[in-house]
Every structure is written in structure tokens, then in C-alpha cells.
């Protein structure tokens, strides 16, 4: 048998996910991109917020009328009951920060076209059209900055409420942009006006686009959009949903089975089965289920963007608060094994999720179960300096079996993990190595 040694930096993983960046709107080297993306790569956890008039009746945001499950006029009538009466952006941000998230993304405008800020591009915003009668986005953005988090902005490129947008509902379109280019140009100008308002006012750290699938990059003027954003913040990070001009992949709901081929990626994920608040959706995932998904993302080198859906008055459902608080407890305890980590080793080496520190010489093991005996790691070439429990520092007994000097094949590393060191959710073990991880494959 031929001996093969791989470092973590060159391990290859197969994936069937869509790739992102095809062309750079602003030329940069790989090193420059890595520097720009570093905060995002280190952050690991972000909180997504879907909030809008759809929370009044608890219907699916925008899609409920587009798919003709709710008449458009009935959907839009929710604006007359959208109050934001309990909205406290400082409390929102405190809870997000407590969760351990390093960034947050709020919907500035979903596909229904209702803006949360005081847009001057049209009058379809919560200031002019709802009893809330005020800009709801700006105070949130200010609190995000004040409390030291990164600001992300969700923006729908398409706008099904705009008469100048060619698509309306699933079964009815308004026009063909090839036949009415001047009408389409009016929409493009409208889009750029809103994007300029956002970029100039908030200088976002991250832009989270949606809805790009209905038009081409050329029709959206995607390259020019990126240039606009970077004219206000050269370091802005952009998600993949802008027809090949983004920085990172955005798998949605489904956790990737294999590590995505994109160097940077983020799973956007709901706590129940809905993005926005829905009264009848009580199918909430438990804190353990969310944490297990989170460490799965970490082990594959990605981030988790976990969504919450406030009620129309701005209050956050108690079940979502519980999840964020438990995330905060766990992240505070295991911070060294969360922030700044990189993808771990292939899954067939150990029955655990794994990650590595940036130097590659500390292997983190995440155990979402109670071991019934010693934990075994196969194919670890390195000598082990120490094995400890992350969060309390307890050193663990470990032993190597079946190691033969004559053939160079590493033995089996066995780690004893007593019950008293187990975390009530997911236990994390740090294996300190004599150098960057080396694996026998």
C-alpha cells in the first residue's frame, strides 16, 4: 500500500453546490479578497431578520401573493395594521450580540417592495404607508454600529409591486423587457436610486441580495451595482445572488452533505419552518438542533445565518429568544473553537464534527452525543501534545494503539471523556498537535 500524507490545507472535497463569483466587478488579487473576506470567514454566526407587513396576518413574505395563495390587494392591506408598537432596536441588537453572532442582516425590502427605510424613490415604505409611520431601518443600523456588530442589508433586486418591473405573479407577467427597454430602464433607475440611498446612508459591511434569478447580470447591471456599493465601502462583502458577481455561496435551509466548493459560504436557516412571523408555525427547532447544524457548518468551513421573524409589533417570539440565548451560552463557553476556525478533517477519521484553528495545529472535536467509551481518531500522523476540554481546560487521558514504527502507519488515538466534563448540548474537545495537522489517507 502506498502511503499518502495530506495537510488540511490541501484536502479536496466534492460538492454539488452552485459556484459564486465568475467575474470581479472591481479587480483584486486573491490575497486582497482574502483580507476583505477575513472578518466574514472568522465570524461563523450571523442573525437574519425577516420583518415586514407580512407579519400582520402571518403569511409567507411576498410569495403568498406571487403564488396566488393570497390576493395581492389583501396582502398589501396588511400595511394598514403594521404598527411596530413594541419595536426596540437596542433590545434586538443586545439579543443578537448575546447569541454570539458577529453580524446581522435585516430585510430592507422584500419582493413585495415595501421598504423599511424612508425611501425617496417612491412612496412604498413603512413611513408613508403604515401606522408605524417612521423609519424602522435606520435606528437598527445605528444600534448595530453602536454595539460593535457588522451590518448586513437584505435587498430584493426584483420588486413585484413596481409597475415597471416585468413580472407580477406566477401566472401573469406585465411585459417583455426586450420589447419595452425604456420601461425596463425606468425600473433599473429606480433600483439604483434605492441602492444608492442604502449604500450612502449605511455603508453596509455586507449586502445580501435576493431575486436575481428573474433577470441576467447584464439586465440587472450587476457589475455596476458592485461598483456602486464599493464606492461607499470598498470592503463590502456581497452574497452570491447577483448573477455571478458575489463573494460567497448561500445554500438555503438544506445543510450541505459535503463541503461546498465555494471557499466562502453561509447557510441561511430558519428556527421554525418560516422566514417571517407566522402565527400557526409552531414547528420550532430545539436549541440542540440549531447548535448541531451550527457545528456542522463550522466543520465544513462555512457560516450559519440563523433567521428570526419578529411579530408585526416588533416583539420577538419567545421560542426564538430561547434559541439565541442558548447559542450565546454555548458560544461564550467555546469561543476559541468557533471564531476564526477553519474547516476540519474528513468525516471518516472520527465520529464527530471537527474544525481547525488557523495555524492548523489544534483540532477541535464537537460531540453532539454522550460517548459510551473512548473516542477514536484514525489516521492522525501528528504526535499529540495535549487533549483538553474547551471551556474548562480539563486535561483528558489519551493513548495511541497499534502504532508500528516499521511501516509508518499511524496508530489509533483513543481519548477518554468522562461524563462530568460533558456539556449539556455539545461537548468540544481540543487536540493540541506538534504542528499543522497531517493525515494518513
Secondary structure, DSSP 8 states (H G I E B T S, - for coil): ----EEEGGG-----------SS-SS---HHHHHHHHHHHHHH-EEEEE--SGGGTTT--TTHHHHTTSS-HHHHHGGGGG---TT--HHHHHHHHHHTT-SEEEEEEE-TT--BSS--SS-S-BHHHHSTT-S-SHHHHHHHHHHTT-EEEEEEES--TT-TTSSEEETTEE---TTT-HHHHHHHHHHHHHHHHHHHHHH--SEEEEE-GGGS-HHHHTHHHHHHHHHHH-TT-EEBSTTTT--SBB--BSS--SS--SSSSBEEEEESSS-SS--TT------HHHHHHHHHHHHHTT-EEEEEE---TTS---HHHHHHHHHHHHHHHHTGGGTTT-EE---GGGBSSEEEE-TTS-EEEEEESS--SS-EEE-SB-S-EEEEEETTT--B--EEEES--TTT----EEEE---GGG--SS-EEEEEEESSS-EEE-
